[in-house]
Amino acid sequence: MYWTKNWSDEKIQKNIDNSTLCYGAYDEDGVQVGYGRVVTDFSTVAYLLDFVVDEPFRGKGIGTKLMKEILENESLNDCSFVLATSVQAKKFYESLGFQIKNEKYMLCRVS
């Protein structure tokens, strides 16, 4: 992600280690092509963070499959999902049922 380009390997690892759930998508050679992470209390809210698919692999359904894996995680059944998103990704998230709360955040499965 563009905001992590100056991060050290140690900072990235700390980010991963302190997230509740991390997801990856891999090509047939085992190279990681997608990533998403969740920070949650497993009871009320799940924040989706750093969701990305490498540019050459976009438009192939990888992001949709990865996001569905996250949204269908049974341990998150009681949670509303919240994510910060960019204008470029708005249609992608809306196609998965997310609704705009304000200019920066989208919500999914709010009860």
C-alpha positions in Angstrom: 0.0 0.0 0.0 1.2 3.5 -0.8 1.2 4.6 2.9 3.5 1.7 3.9 6.2 2.3 1.3 8.5 3.9 3.8 7.8 1.4 6.6 10.6 -0.8 7.8 10.2 -4.6 7.7 10.0 -4.5 11.5 7.1 -2.0 11.5 5.2 -4.1 9.0 5.8 -7.3 11.0 4.6 -5.5 14.2 1.5 -4.4 12.3 0.7 -8.0 11.3 1.5 -9.5 14.7 -0.8 -7.1 16.5 -3.8 -7.6 14.1 -6.5 -10.0 15.2 -6.9 -11.8 11.8 -4.8 -11.6 8.7 -5.7 -13.0 5.3 -3.6 -13.6 2.2 -4.2 -14.6 -1.4 -1.5 -16.5 -3.3 -0.9 -17.3 -7.0 -0.2 -20.9 -8.2 3.5 -20.4 -7.4 2.8 -19.5 -3.8 3.6 -15.8 -4.3 1.4 -13.5 -2.2 -0.8 -11.3 -4.4 -3.5 -10.1 -1.9 -3.7 -9.1 1.7 -6.3 -8.0 4.2 -6.3 -7.7 8.0 -9.0 -7.4 10.7 -8.9 -5.8 14.1 -11.9 -6.9 16.2 -13.4 -7.7 19.6 -15.4 -10.6 18.1 -18.6 -9.2 19.6 -19.5 -5.8 18.1 -17.1 -4.5 15.4 -14.6 -5.7 12.9 -12.3 -3.1 11.3 -11.1 -4.1 7.9 -7.7 -2.7 7.2 -5.0 -2.7 4.5 -7.1 -4.6 2.0 -5.1 -4.9 -1.3 -4.6 -7.0 -4.4 -1.4 -6.5 -6.4 -2.2 -4.4 -9.6 -1.5 -7.2 -12.2 -3.9 -9.5 -10.4 -6.9 -7.1 -10.0 -10.0 -7.7 -12.0 -9.7 -11.5 -11.7 -12.0 -12.1 -8.7 -9.2 -12.4 -6.2 -10.3 -9.4 -4.1 -13.9 -10.6 -4.1 -13.0 -14.1 -3.0 -10.6 -12.8 -0.3 -13.2 -10.3 1.0 -15.9 -13.0 1.1 -13.6 -15.2 3.2 -13.3 -12.4 5.7 -17.1 -11.6 5.7 -18.0 -15.3 6.1 -15.7 -15.9 9.0 -18.0 -17.4 11.6 -16.1 -15.9 14.5 -17.1 -12.5 13.2 -20.9 -13.3 12.9 -21.9 -10.9 15.7 -19.8 -8.0 14.3 -20.6 -5.1 12.1 -17.8 -4.5 9.6 -16.3 -1.1 9.2 -13.7 -0.1 6.7 -12.0 3.0 5.5 -11.9 3.1 1.7 -10.8 5.2 -1.2 -13.1 6.6 -3.9 -11.5 4.2 -6.4 -12.6 1.1 -4.4 -16.2 2.4 -3.6 -17.9 0.3 -6.3 -16.0 -2.9 -5.3 -17.1 -2.6 -1.7 -20.7 -1.7 -2.6 -20.8 -4.8 -4.8 -20.2 -6.8 -1.6 -23.0 -5.1 0.3 -21.1 -2.3 2.0 -23.0 0.9 2.5 -21.5 4.4 2.8 -21.7 5.9 6.3 -19.8 9.0 5.5 -17.1 10.2 3.0 -14.5 7.9 4.5 -16.1 4.9 6.0 -18.4 2.1 4.8 -20.4 -0.4 6.8 -21.5 -3.9 6.2 -23.9 -6.2 8.1 -25.1 -3.6 10.6 -27.8 -5.0 12.9 
